Amino acid sequence: MEGALKILLVEDNQPLAQTTAKLIERLGGHQVLITVEPEEIFHQCEIGAVELVLMDINLPGVRWQGQKMDGTRLSYLLKTRWQQIPIIVITAYTMMSEQSLLLNQSHADCCYTKPITDYAALLDVITQLGQRSS
């Protein structure tokens, strides 16, 4: 499909990740890879297999180089190396002040609130950010 993006979905809740990936693939025609492993995330970006990242903020149990990692820190690390890859952080934070702080700390391009109920709106954001990065 023209305009299809290679999306990396970083979500530790596997049933939610599978559902989100299937809907993005079916409704948007994009390719979605799911992982929470920092080594895999960095590798996929390094080899150019990622055009956009959907990053959950709460990632309990995820560690990298002996340190606990969350989506805010992972997003920040990705942006320091691959500024051109758009990142949408996904969070349960609903207050604008919390989202502003999250965007500032993560260096992400956009913040999207979960639970995701409007996949068409999310796909619009994905399309807009994907066009900016190409």
Beta strands, then each sheet from edge to edge (+ up, - down):
strand 1: 6-10
strand 2: 31-34
strand 3: 52-56
strand 4: 63-64
strand 5: 67-68
strand 6: 87-91
strand 7: 110-113
sheet 1: 2+ 1+ 3+ 6+ 7+
sheet 2: 4+ 5-
end
